[in-house]
Structures are given as structure tokens and as C-alpha cells.
Amino acid sequence: MGIFGKSTLLDWLHTYTFPLEASLSQLDKARQVYGRCIGKTLAHGTTTAAYYATVDVGSTNLLADLCHAAGQRALVGRVCMDQLSPAWYRDESPAQAEAATRESIAHIRALDPAPSALVRPVITPRFAPSCTPDLLARLGRLHAETGLPVQTHISENVGEVALVRELFGDVAASYAGVYDAFGLLTDRTVLAHAVHLTDDEADLIRARGAKVSHCPCSNSAITSGAARVRWLLDRGIDVGLGTDMSGGYSPSVLEAARLASLVSRHVAMGGDEAAKLSVEEVLYLATRGGAKVVGLADTVGAFAAGMDFDAQLIGLGRLDADGGVVGDDSNVDVFGWESWEDRVAKWLFNGDDRNTRKVWVRGRLVHERTGE
């Protein structure tokens, strides 16, 4: 987190991401890093996470094991890529990539074979440029065979979009069209970013029922662009929020929500006043929107009969007559005259993990803030 340098997307991957991911084949290091990641995301109230692991089967399986043990609901994907990455960090061949993916899927399914499993596998082509047509076709057939969800990236950066056109111009006319051509664009597909989509791509994504994970922090940090969330929503595309670490600097979905608000204002300053997202809308993206994106709209994301109790208890800082904080430490100050809406807005724009007192997943207490 916080190490993205001065790079744009493709330079960042080669300078920072690929070397670190490759090093996580050392399982002791992976256990340390993954354990901290799960602990921090839970501490920020993330009851459900969609994880890109690494190319390595062992470390991917370890991540799933740790999520299961910690009680975090998770989609865990072994990353697939067989080109445009260092020779020391890529799949040996499309066939090997498919075999390794199947191995990881089998391990994750064995953790909990029930249809309502807490930790589930997800098919994960990193993004189209890092995969050969043969690999994408194999993963598309695997998706059709297993019914498992797919997660990947789309139209994050203008250079990446141009690269897709160069590599797959004979396959499809657009980035979204490439995934569609290989059977990877369906109602179980999660597309991260979607910053530079065309009208035709948005229509195709809507027609296929694919979903978008908006990542405002990383889009700003590595200067990818400002996604037009209102534009996506108006076209009937389901949108949720992603932290996208370490392109993004924070594990907090609350931070992603407030940055989604700010990014929407930057879009509005470009001439589209209707682009601005309200407090209620960005919190919807963080909860029900996210649940839709990962295929759990009927399970989590709201308080309703029959849904799992995935929740966090939020505490705000109450002030005494002299302006001192009563009780727990908090960056959110409540004087007493605020309306309910005011308090929620204060939490959105000023809150952090200090306000997350307890977190439950499926009714199990998985995090409790201590030491105050």
C-alpha cells in the first residue's frame, strides 16, 4: 500500500507489482503479508473481499485458507497470465495455466463444498494483454463448465486500451468485445475500472449483465483517469467499489466511497453536472452495489429477512461540554445537534478504522477493536 511511485499502469506493474507477487511463492512471506491484509480489511469493515492472489498455486491456496480461518467472506483467484510479463513470473503455457487454475479451484472448493461456501474460487485472467488467445479461450470454456465467477480488468488506462487494440484487433473491435469473444463477458463477470469505455462497450456490458468495480483511489493514484459512474449507472450497469491495492493506497472501502464522491465531482467539473454522486449513492455502491457485483445481492449488502448478518458496528466521537471526547477515540466529532444524515456524512468523509468497533460475517464476530 502506498507504493505506486510516479508510474502509470504498465510501468507500475513491472516495477512494483510483479516482483512482489513473485516473491510470495515463499509461503512464510505470503502468510505474513496475507495475514496482515485480511486483518486490516476486516478492521476496516470489509466483510467480503475479491482477491487477486498470484500465479503460484501454493500461495493462492494459502490465501484461501487464511480467509476461511479468519472468517472473511472471499472470492480468491489464482492469477492467469502467459505473456507481457517477466519470464520469471508468468504461466509456462496456456495448458499449464488451466491445469494450475483447476488445481487451485479444487483446493478452495474442498475448504467448504457447500453452495453457500464462505470462501469461493474465481477465474482470474489478470487482464487481456497479459493472456494469449489460447489462454483466454481456455478460461472462457472453464467459466462455462464450472459456472464460477470471473474477475479481470478493463479499460483502466489509455495505453492499455491501445495495447489491446494492437494485440486483439483481429479478434474484436473493442476491449469488452475481446472478453465477449472468448466467453468471459457474462452476468458472473466482475470488470475492474471501466474508465475509458465507449458507448458500444457499455451497451455490450449491459447486454451481457457484467458488473463494474469502480476503483477511484488507484485510478487517481496512478493517473488512469476518472470513471463516469453516473454514466454507467444510467446505462443499467451494476457498479460497486474496489480498493485495488496497491495501485490504491488504502484498504478501506469507506475511503473508496469518499473518493468515489470526489472523482464524480471531477467528472462534473468537466461539464457533466449530473455526474455528482451523493452520500447515499456512494454508500450504496459500498454495500448493495458491491454485493451485486460479486453475485451476492440476495445474501449480503443490506439488513433484510433471510440475508446473512454481515455488518459492522460504528462508533462516533461524542463530545462533552468542554469539547473533550467522551469514550473511544474517533476522528468524527458529534456535538449533538447533527441530524442522522449529518452524522452519516461526517462518518463518510472523516471516519476510519477507529470507528469500526465490531465486524460480523454471517453472524460470527470476526473483528473487535480493543485497547480503548
C-alpha positions in Angstrom: 0.0 0.0 0.0 1.2 3.5 -0.9 4.0 2.3 -3.2 3.0 3.3 -6.7 5.8 5.7 -7.4 5.5 8.0 -10.3 4.3 5.3 -12.7 1.3 4.7 -14.9 -0.3 1.3 -15.1 2.1 -0.8 -17.2 5.3 0.7 -15.7 3.8 0.2 -12.2 3.1 -3.5 -12.8 6.7 -4.2 -13.9 8.4 -2.0 -11.3 6.4 -2.9 -8.2 3.7 -5.5 -8.6 5.2 -8.4 -10.5 8.4 -8.6 -8.3 6.4 -8.5 -5.1 3.8 -11.1 -6.3 6.6 -13.4 -7.4 8.2 -13.3 -4.0 5.0 -14.5 -2.4 5.8 -18.0 -3.6 7.8 -18.0 -0.4 4.9 -19.2 1.8 6.3 -17.8 5.1 6.3 -14.3 3.5 2.9 -14.9 1.9 1.5 -15.9 5.3 2.8 -12.7 6.8 1.5 -10.4 4.0 -1.8 -12.1 3.6 -2.5 -12.3 7.3 -1.9 -8.6 7.6 -4.1 -7.9 4.6 -7.0 -9.9 5.9 -6.7 -8.4 9.3 -6.6 -4.9 8.0 -9.5 -5.3 5.6 -11.6 -6.8 8.3 -10.7 -4.0 10.7 -12.0 -1.5 8.1 -15.3 -3.4 7.9 -14.7 -5.4 4.7 -16.8 -8.5 5.2 -16.4 -9.6 1.6 -13.3 -9.3 -0.5 -12.5 -10.3 -4.1 -8.8 -11.1 -4.1 -6.3 -11.4 -7.0 -3.7 -13.7 -5.5 -0.6 -14.7 -7.5 0.4 -17.1 -10.3 1.7 -19.5 -7.6 -0.8 -22.2 -6.7 0.6 -22.7 -3.2 0.3 -19.0 -2.1 -3.2 -18.7 -3.7 -4.4 -21.7 -1.7 -2.8 -20.3 1.4 -4.7 -17.0 0.9 -8.0 -19.0 0.7 -7.0 -21.0 3.8 -6.3 -17.8 5.8 -9.6 -16.1 4.7 -11.5 -19.2 5.8 -9.8 -19.4 9.1 -10.3 -15.6 9.8 -14.0 -15.8 8.8 -13.8 -13.3 5.9 -16.1 -14.0 3.0 -13.9 -14.0 0.0 -13.5 -14.8 -3.7 -10.0 -15.9 -4.2 -8.5 -16.2 -7.7 -5.2 -17.6 -9.0 -3.9 -15.0 -11.4 -3.5 -16.2 -15.0 -1.1 -14.6 -17.5 1.2 -16.1 -20.1 2.6 -13.1 -22.0 3.7 -9.5 -21.5 5.1 -10.2 -18.1 8.6 -11.2 -16.9 9.7 -14.7 -17.9 10.2 -15.4 -14.2 6.6 -14.5 -13.4 4.2 -16.0 -15.9 2.5 -19.2 -16.7 4.6 -21.6 -18.8 1.8 -22.2 -21.3 -2.0 -21.9 -21.7 -2.4 -25.6 -20.8 -0.3 -25.2 -17.7 -2.2 -22.2 -16.7 -5.5 -24.0 -17.0 -4.2 -27.0 -15.0 -2.9 -24.8 -12.2 -6.2 -22.9 -12.1 -8.1 -26.1 -11.8 -5.8 -27.3 -9.0 -6.5 -24.1 -7.1 -10.2 -24.3 -7.7 -10.3 -27.8 -6.3 -8.4 -26.8 -3.2 -10.7 -23.8 -2.5 -13.8 -25.8 -3.1 -12.6 -28.5 -0.7 -12.4 -25.9 2.2 -16.2 -25.8 2.2 -18.1 -27.8 -0.5 -21.5 -26.2 0.3 -23.1 -24.0 -2.3 -23.1 -21.2 0.2 -19.4 -21.5 0.9 -17.8 -18.6 2.7 -14.6 -18.7 0.5 -15.1 -19.4 -3.2 -12.8 -19.6 -6.2 -12.9 -17.1 -9.0 -11.4 -17.4 -12.5 -8.9 -14.6 -12.9 -7.3 -13.6 -16.2 -5.2 -10.7 -15.0 -6.2 -8.6 -18.0 -6.5 -9.3 -21.7 -3.0 -8.0 -22.7 -1.3 -10.5 -20.3 -3.1 -13.5 -21.8 -2.8 -15.2 -25.2 -5.9 -16.0 -27.2 -5.4 -19.7 -26.3 -5.4 -18.9 -22.6 -8.4 -16.7 -22.8 -10.3 -19.3 -24.7 -9.4 -22.0 -22.2 -10.6 -19.8 -19.3 -13.8 -19.0 -21.1 -14.5 -22.7 -21.5 -13.7 -23.2 -17.8 -16.1 -20.5 -16.9 -18.9 -22.1 -18.9 -18.1 -25.6 -17.5 -17.9 -24.6 -13.8 -20.2 -21.6 -13.6 -17.6 -19.9 -11.4 -17.4 -16.1 -11.5 -14.7 -14.2 -13.5 -12.7 -11.2 -12.4 -10.5 -9.1 -14.6 -9.6 -5.6 -15.6 -10.9 -3.4 -18.5 -10.1 0.0 -19.9 -8.1 1.2 -17.0 -5.6 3.2 -18.9 -5.5 4.7 -22.4 -2.2 3.0 -23.1 -3.6 -0.4 -22.1 -6.7 0.2 -24.4 -4.3 0.9 -27.3 -2.3 -2.2 -26.5 -5.5 -4.4 -26.5 -6.4 -3.0 -29.9 -2.9 -3.8 -31.2 -2.9 -7.4 -29.8 -6.5 -8.4 -30.4 -7.6 -6.2 -33.4 -8.3 -9.3 -35.4 -10.5 -10.8 -32.6 -12.8 -7.9 -31.7 -13.4 -4.2 -32.2 -13.2 -3.3 -28.6 -11.7 -4.3 -25.2 -15.1 -5.6 -24.0 -15.5 -7.4 -27.3 -12.3 -9.3 -26.7 -13.7 -10.8 -23.4 -17.0 -11.4 -25.1 -15.3 -13.3 -28.0 -13.8 -15.7 -25.5 -16.9 -16.3 -23.4 -15.6 -14.3 -20.5 -18.2 -11.5 -20.5 -21.3 -12.8 -18.7 -23.6 -11.9 -15.8 -20.9 -13.5 -13.5 -18.1 -11.2 -14.7 -16.5 -8.5 -12.5 -14.7 -5.8 -14.5 -12.4 -3.6 -12.6 -12.1 0.1 -13.6 -14.0 0.7 -16.8 -12.6 4.2 -17.1 -12.4 4.5 -20.8 -15.3 2.5 -22.2 -17.0 3.5 -25.4 -20.8 3.7 -25.8 -20.8 0.4 -27.7 -18.8 -1.3 -24.9 -21.2 -0.1 -22.3 -24.1 -1.4 -24.3 -22.4 -4.8 -24.6 -21.6 -5.0 -20.9 -25.2 -4.2 -20.1 -26.5 -6.8 -22.6 -24.3 -9.5 -21.0 -25.1 -8.5 -17.5 -21.4 -8.0 -16.5 -20.6 -5.8 -13.5 -18.1 -3.0 -12.8 -15.9 -2.5 -9.8 -15.1 1.3 -9.6 -11.6 1.9 -8.1 -11.3 5.7 -7.6 -8.3 5.6 -5.4 -6.0 3.7 -7.8 -7.4 5.4 -10.8 -6.3 8.7 -9.3 -3.0 7.5 -7.8 -1.6 6.0 -11.0 -3.3 8.6 -13.2 -5.5 6.2 -15.1 -8.5 8.6 -15.4 -11.9 9.3 -13.8 -14.5 6.7 -14.3 -18.0 8.0 -15.2 -20.1 6.1 -12.6 -23.3 8.0 -13.3 -22.9 7.3 -17.0 -22.5 3.6 -16.2 -25.5 3.5 -13.8 -27.7 5.4 -16.3 -27.0 2.6 -18.8 -28.2 0.0 -16.4 -24.8 -1.4 -15.4 -24.4 -2.6 -11.8 -21.4 -0.8 -10.1 -19.7 -1.5 -6.8 -16.4 -0.2 -5.2 -12.9 -1.6 -5.2 -9.8 -0.6 -3.2 -7.4 -2.0 -5.8 -4.4 -2.1 -3.5 -1.6 -1.3 -4.1 -2.5 0.9 -7.0 -4.8 2.4 -4.4 -3.2 3.3 -1.0 -6.0 2.3 1.4 -7.6 -1.0 2.4 -10.8 0.9 3.4 -14.0 0.7 1.3 -15.1 3.8 3.3 -12.1 5.6 1.8 -13.2 4.3 -1.7 -16.7 5.6 -1.1 -15.5 9.2 -0.3 -13.1 9.1 -3.2 -15.9 8.0 -5.5 -17.7 11.1 -4.4 -14.7 13.3 -5.2 -14.0 11.6 -8.5 -17.6 12.1 -9.5 -17.2 15.8 -8.8 -14.1 16.0 -11.0 -16.2 14.4 -13.8 -18.9 17.1 -13.1 -16.3 19.8 -13.4 -15.6 18.6 -16.9 -19.1 19.7 -17.8 -21.4 17.0 -16.6 -23.1 18.4 -13.6 -25.4 15.3 -13.2 -22.3 13.2 -12.7 -22.0 14.0 -9.0 -22.8 11.2 -6.6 -24.5 11.8 -3.2 -23.5 10.4 0.2 -26.3 7.9 -0.1 -25.3 6.8 -3.5 -21.6 6.1 -2.7 -22.6 4.2 0.4 -25.0 2.2 -1.7 -22.0 1.4 -4.1 -20.1 0.3 -1.0 -22.8 -2.1 0.2 -25.6 -3.3 -2.0 -23.7 -2.3 -5.1 -20.7 -4.3 -4.1 -22.9 -7.3 -3.2 -24.4 -7.2 -6.7 -21.0 -7.1 -8.4 -19.8 -10.2 -6.7 -23.0 -12.1 -7.2 -24.2 -11.9 -3.6 -27.2 -9.5 -3.9 -29.5 -11.9 -2.2 -27.1 -12.8 0.6 -25.4 -9.6 1.9 -25.3 -5.9 1.5 -28.5 -5.0 3.4 -30.4 -5.7 6.5 -33.4 -7.9 5.4 -35.1 -11.1 6.4 -33.3 -14.1 5.1 -30.0 -12.4 4.4 -26.7 -13.2 6.2 -25.7 -10.9 9.1 -22.6 -9.3 7.6 -22.3 -6.0 9.5 -20.1 -3.5 11.3 -20.8 -1.6 14.4 -19.8 2.1 14.0 -19.0 4.4 16.9 -18.7 8.1 16.6 -16.9 10.6 18.9 -19.3 12.2 21.3 -18.0 15.5 22.8 -18.5 16.8 26.3 -19.3 20.5 27.2 -15.6 21.4 27.1 -15.0 19.8 23.7 -13.3 16.7 25.0 -14.1 13.3 23.5 -16.3 11.0 25.7 -15.3 7.4 25.4 -13.4 5.9 22.4 -11.0 7.8 20.2 -12.5 9.0 16.9 -11.8 11.4 14.1 -15.6 12.0 13.8 -16.8 14.7 16.2 -20.5 14.6 17.2 -21.7 17.7 19.1 -25.3 16.6 19.5 -27.1 19.0 17.1 -26.4 16.9 14.0 -29.2 15.1 12.2 -28.9 11.4 11.3 -28.0 12.4 7.8 -25.3 14.8 9.1 -23.8 12.0 11.3 -23.6 9.6 8.4 -22.0 12.3 6.2 -19.5 13.1 8.9 -18.6 9.4 9.2 -18.2 9.1 5.4 -15.8 12.0 5.0 -14.0 11.8 8.3 -14.2 8.2 9.5 -11.6 5.5 9.6 -11.0 2.1 11.2 -11.1 3.7 14.7 -14.9 4.0 14.2 -15.3 0.3 13.3 -15.9 -1.2 16.7 -17.0 -4.7 15.7 -17.4 -6.6 12.5 -19.5 -9.7 11.9 -19.6 -12.1 8.9 -22.5 -14.5 8.8 -23.2 -13.6 12.4 -19.7 -14.5 13.6 -17.7 -11.8 15.3 -14.5 -11.6 13.2 -13.1 -8.3 14.4 -13.4 -6.2 17.6 -11.5 -3.1 18.3 -9.7 -3.3 21.6 -7.4 -1.1 23.7 -9.5 2.0 24.1 
